[in-house]
Amino acid sequence: MLHSAADDPAGEPVATRTDASGDAPQHSDNPGDAPQHGDEHSDNPGDAPLASFYTALQRLARGEADKVRVLHYGDSHTAADVLTSVVRRSLQARFGDGGRGFLPLGRPWNSFLPKDISHQAQGTWSVARVLAAAPPERMDGHYGLGGLSTIGGVGSSTRIAALPGQQTGLFEVFYLNQPGGGRFRIWVDGVAQGAVDTASETMTPGFYRVDMPAKARVFEVRTQQPPVRFFGAVIEHAGPGVVYDTLGINGSFFYTSAHWNADELQQQVQRRDPQLIVAMYGSNEANSRSLTPDTYADKVHAAMARLTAGAPRAACLLIGPPDRVLRNCGREDQLDWIIDVQRRVAAERGCGFIDLQHLMGGPGSHRQWQQQQPPLAQADGVHLTIRGYLQLGEAVARELLEGFDAFAAPSPRTEPAQDVP
């Protein structure tokens, strides 16, 4: 349950700590208590792929729902949060700004610059995530909702602030309880909240949630005693709206999530309670020399099953990779069949599908975008420029909103047949 200033006469933030095991040292609040949106989902396989998502947006527009959440997974095209920021802003402009959503803590990579939020890290941070060249024994699977975890040294901190004019209502830290775990503390607008002890006999996700008056803007998470392993934090605004989590990891593949702890991922997806799960991969697979269409289809099916296990009634959307230039691969058709496989798996799983290569202009469009002035694609043959990502994000947002408008349009009335004399 969310607490508002009206619920708390003192106007002070209300904090709750929750462990996935159900142990709640301060307040009873387990992952199953996260806000649920059961009515807007449909179990009818004959519905349009995004019907449950569009129905949730309708309920939001009518004032019958508080939040509609989207989890957007992907590789570096997603991690840049440029394309996704356009989609986020377009949905929020139409249906309300529910907040920036989930963010890593610390410095997950040097170029980490999330949009629509202020995010600053200080101190020493290390990162644990899946690396393509790492041996399996070095990947322990504790990567949480977004596919990575960060470990802060003594005094290391992350400051997350809402932008001016935004009405904040919720801040929640996702972390790992573990044997020998350390402590961290949260500050809200400079006021210290309770310290959190992450020591536990077993490794389980933990959640520390602060519900606050709408005026609160600045949140700081600080490691007091290591080791503390963070999965990330959520910031949502007061009032109804769309929350769009960007969960991209540089260098990842559609099947990278196979190395994440499935139970932890499922619990944290359930905690976020999304109405749409998006997966946008494929660029890195285009250089693989071992994949075949059949093996890739199996991997995509397995990945989608894993990503959606925590929200089985959420809609799903696969977004195919943008066009790219393949060099020294010897398999010029590989990007084509990767897109075809994703389209087929989307249909088989009842998911929507958006073809980024098609939105760019088809095969060969990356080179054409490189030649635009100013360029829309980078010289590496893989990534786009900021202008390119903005343009492609606008196209994706247009696809989603036009799909919603078609879904929401009243059905034409059928006039009764007239007898012909």
C-alpha positions as CSV (number, residue, x, y, z in Angstrom):
1,M,0.0,0.0,0.0
2,L,1.3,3.5,-0.9
3,H,1.3,6.1,1.9
4,S,0.5,9.7,1.1
5,A,1.0,12.8,3.1
6,A,-2.7,12.6,4.1
7,D,-2.0,9.1,5.5
8,D,0.9,10.4,7.5
9,P,0.0,13.6,9.3
10,A,3.6,14.3,10.1
11,G,4.4,14.4,6.4
12,E,7.5,12.3,6.9
13,P,8.6,9.4,4.6
14,V,7.4,6.0,5.6
15,A,10.0,3.2,5.1
16,T,9.5,-0.5,4.8
17,R,12.1,-3.2,4.4
18,T,11.0,-6.4,2.7
19,D,13.0,-9.6,2.2
20,A,11.9,-12.1,-0.5
21,S,11.8,-14.7,2.2
22,G,8.9,-12.8,3.7
23,D,10.9,-11.6,6.7
24,A,9.9,-8.0,7.4
25,P,11.8,-6.5,10.3
26,Q,9.8,-3.3,10.2
27,H,6.5,-3.8,8.4
28,S,4.9,-6.9,6.9
29,D,5.2,-6.2,3.1
30,N,6.1,-9.1,0.9
31,P,6.6,-9.1,-2.9
32,G,3.1,-10.3,-3.4
33,D,1.8,-7.1,-1.9
34,A,3.1,-5.1,-4.8
35,P,0.3,-3.3,-6.6
36,Q,-1.5,-5.7,-8.9
37,H,-3.4,-5.1,-12.1
38,G,-5.5,-8.2,-12.6
39,D,-8.6,-6.9,-14.3
40,E,-7.0,-5.3,-17.3
41,H,-5.3,-8.5,-18.4
42,S,-6.9,-11.0,-20.7
43,D,-6.2,-14.7,-20.9
44,N,-8.0,-15.0,-24.3
45,P,-5.3,-16.1,-26.8
46,G,-7.5,-14.7,-29.6
47,D,-6.9,-11.1,-28.5
48,A,-4.6,-8.8,-30.3
49,P,-1.0,-9.2,-29.0
50,L,-0.9,-6.0,-27.0
51,A,-4.6,-6.0,-26.0
52,S,-4.0,-6.3,-22.3
53,F,-1.5,-3.4,-22.4
54,Y,-3.8,-1.2,-24.4
55,T,-6.7,-2.1,-22.0
56,A,-4.5,-1.1,-19.1
57,L,-3.8,2.3,-20.8
58,Q,-7.5,2.8,-21.3
59,R,-8.1,2.2,-17.6
60,L,-5.3,4.6,-16.8
61,A,-6.8,7.3,-19.0
62,R,-10.2,6.8,-17.4
63,G,-8.7,7.2,-13.9
64,E,-9.3,3.5,-13.0
65,A,-5.6,2.6,-12.6
66,D,-2.7,4.3,-10.8
67,K,0.3,3.1,-12.9
68,V,1.0,1.2,-16.1
69,R,4.6,-0.2,-16.1
70,V,6.8,-1.3,-19.0
71,L,10.0,-3.3,-18.7
72,H,12.2,-2.8,-21.8
73,Y,15.1,-5.2,-22.0
74,G,17.8,-5.0,-24.7
75,D,21.4,-4.5,-25.7
76,S,23.4,-1.3,-26.2
77,H,20.6,0.2,-28.4
78,T,18.5,0.1,-25.2
79,A,21.2,0.9,-22.7
80,A,21.8,4.3,-24.3
81,D,18.3,5.2,-23.2
82,V,17.8,7.5,-26.2
83,L,15.4,5.5,-28.3
84,T,13.6,4.4,-25.1
85,S,13.4,7.9,-23.7
86,V,11.4,9.0,-26.8
87,V,9.0,6.1,-26.3
88,R,8.8,6.8,-22.5
89,R,8.1,10.5,-23.1
90,S,5.5,9.8,-25.8
91,L,3.5,7.4,-23.6
92,Q,3.8,9.7,-20.6
93,A,2.7,12.8,-22.6
94,R,-0.4,10.9,-23.6
95,F,-1.2,9.0,-20.4
96,G,0.6,10.7,-17.6
97,D,4.1,10.7,-16.1
98,G,4.4,7.9,-13.6
99,G,8.2,8.3,-13.1
100,R,11.5,7.1,-14.4
101,G,11.2,3.7,-12.9
102,F,14.1,1.3,-12.3
103,L,17.8,2.4,-12.4
104,P,21.1,0.7,-11.5
105,L,23.0,2.2,-8.6
106,G,26.6,3.3,-8.8
107,R,28.4,3.3,-12.2
108,P,27.3,0.3,-14.2
109,W,29.5,1.6,-17.1
110,N,31.4,4.8,-17.8
111,S,28.9,6.1,-20.3
112,F,25.8,5.5,-18.2
113,L,23.7,8.7,-18.7
114,P,20.0,7.8,-18.0
115,K,17.5,10.3,-19.3
116,D,14.6,11.9,-17.5
117,I,16.3,11.7,-14.1
118,S,19.3,13.1,-12.3
119,H,21.8,10.2,-11.4
120,Q,25.2,10.8,-9.8
121,A,27.5,8.2,-8.2
122,Q,30.5,8.8,-5.9
123,G,33.1,6.5,-4.4
124,T,34.3,3.1,-5.5
125,W,31.9,0.8,-7.4
126,S,32.3,-2.6,-8.9
127,V,30.0,-4.3,-11.3
128,A,28.9,-8.0,-11.5
129,R,27.1,-9.1,-14.7
130,V,27.2,-11.6,-17.5
131,L,30.3,-11.2,-19.8
132,A,30.4,-13.1,-23.1
133,A,34.1,-14.1,-22.5
134,A,33.8,-15.0,-18.8
135,P,33.9,-18.7,-17.8
136,P,30.6,-19.9,-16.3
137,E,32.1,-20.3,-12.8
138,R,32.7,-16.6,-12.6
139,M,29.0,-15.8,-13.3
140,D,27.0,-16.4,-10.1
141,G,23.6,-15.4,-11.5
142,H,22.8,-12.7,-8.9
143,Y,22.0,-10.0,-11.4
144,G,18.5,-9.0,-10.4
145,L,15.9,-7.3,-12.5
146,G,18.1,-5.6,-15.0
147,G,20.9,-8.1,-15.5
148,L,23.6,-6.6,-13.4
149,S,24.4,-5.8,-9.8
150,T,26.7,-3.2,-8.3
151,I,28.8,-3.3,-5.2
152,G,29.8,-0.1,-3.4
153,G,32.8,0.5,-1.2
154,V,32.7,2.1,2.2
155,G,31.0,5.5,1.8
156,S,30.1,5.0,-1.8
157,S,26.9,6.6,-2.7
158,T,24.3,7.2,-5.5
159,R,22.2,10.3,-5.6
160,I,19.0,10.1,-7.6
161,A,16.8,13.2,-8.0
162,A,13.6,13.9,-9.7
163,L,13.6,16.7,-12.2
164,P,12.1,20.1,-11.3
165,G,8.3,20.1,-11.2
166,Q,8.0,16.3,-10.9
167,Q,5.9,15.0,-8.0
168,T,7.6,12.1,-6.4
169,G,5.8,9.4,-4.4
170,L,7.9,6.2,-4.1
171,F,11.6,5.3,-3.8
172,E,12.5,1.6,-3.4
173,V,15.9,-0.1,-3.3
174,F,16.4,-3.7,-4.7
175,Y,19.4,-5.5,-3.1
176,L,20.8,-8.9,-2.3
177,N,20.5,-10.4,1.2
178,Q,23.6,-12.6,1.6
179,P,25.8,-14.3,4.2
180,G,28.1,-11.7,5.6
181,G,26.2,-8.9,3.9
182,G,26.8,-5.3,5.0
183,R,24.7,-2.3,5.7
184,F,23.4,0.7,3.7
185,R,21.4,3.7,4.5
186,I,19.0,6.0,2.6
187,W,18.6,9.8,2.8
188,V,15.5,11.6,1.6
189,D,16.0,15.3,0.9
190,G,19.0,15.2,3.3
191,V,17.1,13.4,6.1
192,A,18.5,10.0,7.1
193,Q,16.2,7.0,7.1
194,G,16.7,3.7,8.8
195,A,19.8,1.6,8.0
196,V,19.3,-1.7,6.2
197,D,21.3,-4.8,7.2
198,T,21.7,-7.2,4.3
199,A,23.2,-10.1,6.3
200,S,21.2,-13.3,5.8
201,E,21.7,-17.0,6.0
202,T,20.7,-17.4,2.4
203,M,20.9,-15.3,-0.8
204,T,17.5,-13.7,-1.5
205,P,16.3,-10.4,-3.0
206,G,15.5,-7.7,-0.5
207,F,13.4,-4.5,-1.0
208,Y,13.6,-1.3,1.0
209,R,10.7,1.0,0.2
210,V,10.1,4.6,1.1
211,D,6.7,6.1,0.5
212,M,6.9,9.9,0.8
213,P,5.0,13.2,0.5
214,A,5.0,14.5,-3.1
215,K,7.4,17.3,-2.3
216,A,10.4,14.9,-1.8
217,R,12.9,15.1,-4.7
218,V,16.4,13.9,-3.7
219,F,17.3,10.4,-2.6
220,E,20.7,9.1,-1.7
221,V,21.8,5.5,-1.1
222,R,25.1,5.1,0.8
223,T,27.1,2.0,1.7
224,Q,28.0,2.1,5.4
225,Q,29.6,-1.3,5.8
226,P,30.4,-3.5,2.8
227,P,29.7,-5.8,1.2
228,V,26.4,-4.6,-0.1
229,R,25.2,-5.8,-3.5
230,F,22.6,-3.6,-5.1
231,F,20.3,-4.6,-8.0
232,G,19.0,-1.1,-8.4
233,A,16.4,1.4,-7.3
234,V,12.9,2.5,-8.4
235,I,11.7,6.1,-8.4
236,E,8.0,6.7,-9.2
237,H,6.0,9.9,-9.2
238,A,2.9,10.6,-7.2
239,G,-0.3,10.3,-9.2
240,P,-1.2,8.1,-12.1
241,G,0.9,7.6,-15.2
242,V,3.2,5.4,-17.3
243,V,6.5,4.1,-15.8
244,Y,9.0,2.9,-18.4
245,D,12.0,0.9,-17.1
246,T,15.1,0.9,-19.4
247,L,16.9,-2.4,-18.8
248,G,19.6,-2.5,-21.4
249,I,23.0,-4.1,-21.0
250,N,25.9,-3.3,-23.4
251,G,27.0,-6.4,-25.4
252,S,24.1,-8.6,-24.4
253,F,22.3,-11.2,-26.5
254,F,18.7,-12.4,-26.5
255,Y,19.8,-15.4,-24.4
256,T,22.0,-13.5,-21.9
257,S,19.3,-13.8,-19.3
258,A,19.8,-17.6,-19.3
259,H,22.7,-16.8,-16.9
260,W,20.6,-14.9,-14.4
261,N,19.1,-16.5,-11.3
262,A,15.6,-17.4,-12.5
263,D,13.9,-17.2,-9.1
264,E,15.4,-13.8,-8.3
265,L,14.4,-12.5,-11.7
266,Q,10.9,-13.8,-11.3
267,Q,10.5,-12.2,-7.9
268,Q,11.7,-8.9,-9.0
269,V,9.6,-8.8,-12.2
270,Q,6.7,-9.6,-10.0
271,R,7.6,-6.8,-7.7
272,R,7.6,-4.3,-10.6
273,D,4.2,-5.7,-11.8
274,P,4.5,-4.7,-15.5
275,Q,1.7,-4.6,-18.0
276,L,4.1,-4.8,-20.9
277,I,7.5,-6.6,-21.3
278,V,9.7,-5.5,-24.2
279,A,12.7,-7.4,-25.5
280,M,14.9,-5.7,-28.1
281,Y,18.0,-7.8,-29.1
282,G,19.6,-9.2,-32.2
283,S,22.5,-6.9,-33.3
284,N,25.1,-8.9,-31.4
285,E,23.7,-12.3,-32.5
286,A,24.3,-11.2,-36.2
287,N,28.1,-11.9,-35.8
288,S,27.7,-15.3,-34.1
289,R,29.2,-18.2,-36.1
290,S,27.5,-20.9,-34.1
291,L,23.8,-19.9,-34.2
292,T,21.3,-21.5,-36.6
293,P,17.7,-20.5,-37.1
294,D,16.5,-23.5,-35.1
295,T,18.8,-23.1,-32.2
296,Y,18.2,-19.3,-32.1
297,A,14.4,-19.9,-32.0
298,D,14.8,-22.2,-29.0
299,K,16.9,-19.6,-27.2
300,V,14.5,-16.8,-27.9
301,H,11.5,-18.9,-26.7
302,A,13.4,-19.8,-23.5
303,A,14.5,-16.1,-22.9
304,M,10.9,-14.8,-23.3
305,A,9.7,-17.5,-20.9
306,R,12.2,-16.5,-18.3
307,L,11.6,-12.7,-18.7
308,T,7.8,-13.1,-18.4
309,A,7.6,-15.7,-15.7
310,G,7.1,-13.0,-13.0
311,A,4.3,-11.4,-15.0
312,P,2.5,-14.1,-16.9
313,R,-0.5,-11.9,-17.7
314,A,1.5,-9.0,-19.0
315,A,1.6,-8.3,-22.8
316,C,4.9,-8.9,-24.5
317,L,6.6,-7.2,-27.4
318,L,9.7,-8.2,-29.4
319,I,11.5,-5.5,-31.3
320,G,13.8,-6.7,-34.0
321,P,17.3,-5.2,-34.4
322,P,18.1,-2.2,-36.5
323,D,19.9,-2.6,-39.8
324,R,23.7,-3.0,-39.4
325,V,26.8,-3.6,-41.6
326,L,28.2,-7.1,-41.3
327,R,31.9,-7.3,-41.7
328,N,34.1,-10.4,-42.0
329,C,31.2,-12.6,-41.0
330,G,30.6,-14.5,-44.3
331,R,26.9,-14.8,-43.5
332,E,25.3,-11.8,-45.0
333,D,21.8,-13.2,-44.6
334,Q,22.2,-13.8,-40.8
335,L,20.5,-10.5,-39.7
336,D,17.6,-11.3,-42.1
337,W,16.9,-14.7,-40.5
338,I,17.4,-13.4,-37.0
339,I,14.6,-10.9,-37.7
340,D,12.5,-13.6,-39.2
341,V,13.0,-15.9,-36.3
342,Q,12.0,-13.2,-33.8
343,R,8.9,-12.4,-35.8
344,R,7.9,-16.1,-35.8
345,V,8.6,-16.6,-32.1
346,A,6.6,-13.4,-31.3
347,A,3.6,-14.9,-33.2
348,E,4.0,-18.3,-31.5
349,R,4.0,-16.7,-28.1
350,G,1.2,-14.2,-28.7
351,C,3.6,-11.2,-28.5
352,G,3.6,-8.1,-30.7
353,F,6.5,-7.5,-33.1
354,I,8.1,-4.3,-34.4
355,D,10.7,-4.5,-37.2
356,L,13.4,-1.8,-36.6
357,Q,15.2,-2.6,-39.8
358,H,12.0,-2.1,-41.8
359,L,11.4,1.2,-40.0
360,M,14.9,2.3,-41.0
361,G,14.2,1.5,-44.7
362,G,15.1,-2.1,-45.0
363,P,18.4,-4.0,-45.7
364,G,21.2,-1.6,-46.5
365,S,19.6,1.3,-44.7
366,H,22.4,1.6,-42.1
367,R,24.8,2.7,-44.9
368,Q,22.2,5.2,-46.1
369,W,21.8,6.6,-42.6
370,Q,25.6,7.0,-42.4
371,Q,25.5,9.1,-45.5
372,Q,22.8,11.5,-44.2
373,Q,23.8,15.0,-43.2
374,P,24.0,15.1,-40.3
375,P,24.5,11.3,-40.1
376,L,21.9,9.1,-38.5
377,A,24.1,6.1,-38.1
378,Q,27.6,5.7,-36.7
379,A,30.7,4.5,-38.7
380,D,31.0,1.3,-36.6
381,G,28.2,-0.2,-38.7
382,V,26.2,-1.1,-35.6
383,H,25.1,1.9,-33.6
384,L,23.1,5.0,-34.6
385,T,23.8,8.6,-33.8
386,I,21.6,10.4,-31.2
387,R,19.6,11.8,-34.1
388,G,19.2,8.3,-35.5
389,Y,18.0,6.9,-32.2
390,L,15.6,9.8,-31.7
391,Q,14.1,9.2,-35.1
392,L,13.8,5.5,-34.6
393,G,12.3,6.0,-31.2
394,E,9.7,8.3,-32.7
395,A,8.8,5.6,-35.2
396,V,8.4,3.0,-32.4
397,A,6.3,5.3,-30.3
398,R,4.1,6.0,-33.3
399,E,3.6,2.3,-33.9
400,L,2.5,1.8,-30.2
401,L,0.2,4.8,-30.1
402,E,-1.4,4.1,-33.5
403,G,-1.9,0.6,-32.3
404,F,-3.6,1.9,-29.2
405,D,-5.8,4.2,-31.2
406,A,-6.9,1.4,-33.5
407,F,-7.6,-0.8,-30.5
408,A,-9.6,1.9,-28.7
409,A,-11.6,3.1,-31.7
410,P,-15.3,2.2,-31.4
411,S,-16.3,-0.6,-33.7
412,P,-18.4,0.5,-36.7
413,R,-22.1,-0.2,-36.3
414,T,-23.5,-2.8,-38.5
415,E,-26.8,-1.7,-40.0
416,P,-29.4,-4.4,-40.3
417,A,-29.8,-5.9,-43.8
418,Q,-32.6,-4.4,-45.9
419,D,-34.8,-6.5,-48.0
420,V,-34.5,-5.8,-51.6
421,P,-37.8,-5.7,-53.4
